[in-house]
Amino acid sequence: MNIAGLCALVITAAALLYIFYLPEEVYVGPKKTRAAYLRERKDVVYENLRDLNFEYKAGKVPDVDYQSLKSSLQDEAAMLLAEIARLEAAAMSKKTK
């Protein structure tokens, strides 16, 4: 085996080790609660509503599509708000007990 082949083998082994090595402890971030997920989703839905409104005013979305998309986003926002309220009420009732 020549020097170039040996260097290629060492570089390949180092690259594979770097890619596939898993440390003992992996930080995955804070654990999300259902309420936190719902709040994030609510923010996304509100942002989508703002974007849809902008696109409609710019003339990029037909009226029929706008009404349909707006209605579905508003329905989803209402569902999210209701579930957030339900979770917060349940958390408050646990605290008062």
Secondary structure, 3 states (H helix, E strand, C coil): CCHHHHHHHHHHHHHHHHHHCCCCCCCCCCCCCHHHHHHHHHHHHHHHHHHHHHHHHCCCCCHHHHHHHHHHHHHHHHHHHHHHHHHHHHHHHHHHC
